[in-house]
Amino acid sequence: MAACLCSLTACGAPREEAIDRGREVYLSHGCAVCHGPQGHGDGLAATNLDPRPIDLRDTSLYRQGTSASAIKQTLKFGLWNNKGAMPTYRHLSRQELKYLVIYLKSLHTATVND
């Protein structure tokens, strides 16, 4: 697993810096509107959505998987079905996507009951 994260940060930034940049992408591109500022699924729009956005710390809720490639695919293509939707983020640059994936994966180590 460490090798996987190291390869992700090969985008030129140390891990902590990459996480910070990913958080900036997360906040500046509207992810927090649904998923909340800390990724807990409690954004301002969350109460009006059915189903509600997932708590990004809870890996059991990731429908497409939790690998870096699965998260990247979800971000690029979104999730659309009869029970809800997540928009696509195809407008993000490759670098922004890498940083965002690094940030989201960093949330997986957080405790869900915070």
C-alpha positions as a Markdown table, in Angstrom:
| # | Residue | x | y | z |
|---|---|---|---|---|
| 1 | Met | 0.0 | 0.0 | 0.0 |
| 2 | Ala | 2.8 | 2.4 | 0.8 |
| 3 | Ala | 4.3 | 1.9 | -2.6 |
| 4 | Cys | 0.9 | 2.8 | -4.2 |
| 5 | Leu | 0.7 | 6.1 | -2.2 |
| 6 | Cys | 4.3 | 6.9 | -3.0 |
| 7 | Ser | 3.6 | 6.5 | -6.7 |
| 8 | Leu | 0.7 | 8.8 | -6.4 |
| 9 | Thr | 2.8 | 11.5 | -4.9 |
| 10 | Ala | 5.2 | 11.2 | -7.8 |
| 11 | Cys | 3.4 | 14.3 | -9.1 |
| 12 | Gly | 6.2 | 16.3 | -7.5 |
| 13 | Ala | 4.9 | 17.0 | -4.1 |
| 14 | Pro | 5.7 | 15.4 | -0.7 |
| 15 | Arg | 2.7 | 13.5 | 0.7 |
| 16 | Glu | 1.5 | 16.2 | 3.2 |
| 17 | Glu | 1.8 | 18.8 | 0.5 |
| 18 | Ala | -0.1 | 16.6 | -2.0 |
| 19 | Ile | -2.9 | 16.1 | 0.6 |
| 20 | Asp | -3.1 | 19.9 | 1.2 |
| 21 | Arg | -3.3 | 20.5 | -2.6 |
| 22 | Gly | -6.0 | 17.8 | -2.9 |
| 23 | Arg | -8.0 | 19.4 | -0.1 |
| 24 | Glu | -7.8 | 22.7 | -2.0 |
| 25 | Val | -9.1 | 21.0 | -5.1 |
| 26 | Tyr | -11.9 | 19.3 | -3.0 |
| 27 | Leu | -12.9 | 22.7 | -1.5 |
| 28 | Ser | -12.6 | 24.8 | -4.7 |
| 29 | His | -14.5 | 22.4 | -7.0 |
| 30 | Gly | -17.6 | 22.0 | -4.9 |
| 31 | Cys | -17.0 | 18.6 | -3.3 |
| 32 | Ala | -17.7 | 20.0 | 0.1 |
| 33 | Val | -21.2 | 21.3 | -0.9 |
| 34 | Cys | -22.4 | 17.7 | -0.8 |
| 35 | His | -19.8 | 15.8 | 1.2 |
| 36 | Gly | -19.1 | 18.5 | 3.7 |
| 37 | Pro | -15.9 | 20.4 | 4.6 |
| 38 | Gln | -14.3 | 17.3 | 6.3 |
| 39 | Gly | -15.9 | 14.7 | 4.0 |
| 40 | His | -18.4 | 13.4 | 6.5 |
| 41 | Gly | -21.3 | 13.5 | 4.0 |
| 42 | Asp | -22.8 | 16.6 | 5.8 |
| 43 | Gly | -22.5 | 19.3 | 3.2 |
| 44 | Leu | -25.0 | 22.1 | 2.9 |
| 45 | Ala | -26.8 | 20.3 | 0.0 |
| 46 | Ala | -26.7 | 16.9 | 1.7 |
| 47 | Thr | -30.1 | 17.2 | 3.5 |
| 48 | Asn | -31.8 | 17.8 | 0.1 |
| 49 | Leu | -30.3 | 14.8 | -1.6 |
| 50 | Asp | -31.6 | 11.3 | -1.7 |
| 51 | Pro | -29.6 | 9.3 | -1.2 |
| 52 | Arg | -27.4 | 11.5 | 0.9 |
| 53 | Pro | -23.7 | 11.8 | 0.0 |
| 54 | Ile | -21.5 | 9.2 | 1.5 |
| 55 | Asp | -19.1 | 9.8 | 4.4 |
| 56 | Leu | -15.9 | 9.7 | 2.5 |
| 57 | Arg | -14.0 | 8.2 | 5.4 |
| 58 | Asp | -16.2 | 5.0 | 5.3 |
| 59 | Thr | -14.6 | 2.8 | 2.7 |
| 60 | Ser | -17.5 | 0.3 | 2.8 |
| 61 | Leu | -19.7 | 3.0 | 1.1 |
| 62 | Tyr | -17.5 | 3.3 | -2.0 |
| 63 | Arg | -19.6 | 1.6 | -4.7 |
| 64 | Gln | -16.8 | 1.6 | -7.3 |
| 65 | Gly | -14.0 | 0.6 | -5.0 |
| 66 | Thr | -11.4 | 2.4 | -3.0 |
| 67 | Ser | -8.3 | 1.9 | -5.1 |
| 68 | Ala | -6.8 | 5.1 | -6.6 |
| 69 | Ser | -7.9 | 4.1 | -10.0 |
| 70 | Ala | -11.4 | 3.3 | -8.9 |
| 71 | Ile | -11.7 | 6.7 | -7.2 |
| 72 | Lys | -10.3 | 8.4 | -10.2 |
| 73 | Gln | -12.8 | 6.7 | -12.5 |
| 74 | Thr | -15.7 | 7.8 | -10.2 |
| 75 | Leu | -14.4 | 11.4 | -10.3 |
| 76 | Lys | -14.0 | 11.3 | -14.1 |
| 77 | Phe | -17.3 | 9.7 | -14.9 |
| 78 | Gly | -19.5 | 10.3 | -11.9 |
| 79 | Leu | -22.2 | 8.0 | -10.5 |
| 80 | Trp | -25.6 | 8.0 | -12.1 |
| 81 | Asn | -28.4 | 5.6 | -11.3 |
| 82 | Asn | -32.0 | 5.6 | -10.1 |
| 83 | Lys | -31.0 | 6.2 | -6.5 |
| 84 | Gly | -28.9 | 9.3 | -6.9 |
| 85 | Ala | -26.1 | 11.0 | -8.8 |
| 86 | Met | -22.7 | 12.4 | -8.4 |
| 87 | Pro | -21.6 | 14.7 | -11.2 |
| 88 | Thr | -18.5 | 14.1 | -13.3 |
| 89 | Tyr | -15.3 | 16.1 | -12.7 |
| 90 | Arg | -13.8 | 15.6 | -16.2 |
| 91 | His | -12.9 | 19.3 | -16.1 |
| 92 | Leu | -10.1 | 18.6 | -13.6 |
| 93 | Ser | -6.6 | 18.4 | -14.9 |
| 94 | Arg | -4.6 | 15.2 | -14.4 |
| 95 | Gln | -2.6 | 16.9 | -11.7 |
| 96 | Glu | -5.8 | 18.0 | -9.9 |
| 97 | Leu | -7.3 | 14.5 | -10.1 |
| 98 | Lys | -4.1 | 13.0 | -8.6 |
| 99 | Tyr | -4.1 | 15.5 | -5.7 |
| 100 | Leu | -7.8 | 15.0 | -5.1 |
| 101 | Val | -7.4 | 11.2 | -5.1 |
| 102 | Ile | -4.5 | 11.5 | -2.6 |
| 103 | Tyr | -6.7 | 13.7 | -0.4 |
| 104 | Leu | -9.7 | 11.4 | -0.5 |
| 105 | Lys | -7.5 | 8.3 | 0.3 |
| 106 | Ser | -6.0 | 10.2 | 3.2 |
| 107 | Leu | -9.5 | 10.4 | 4.7 |
| 108 | His | -9.8 | 6.6 | 4.7 |
| 109 | Thr | -7.5 | 6.4 | 7.8 |
| 110 | Ala | -9.8 | 8.7 | 9.8 |
| 111 | Thr | -12.2 | 7.3 | 12.3 |
| 112 | Val | -15.8 | 7.4 | 11.1 |
| 113 | Asn | -17.2 | 8.0 | 14.6 |
| 114 | Asp | -15.4 | 11.3 | 14.9 |
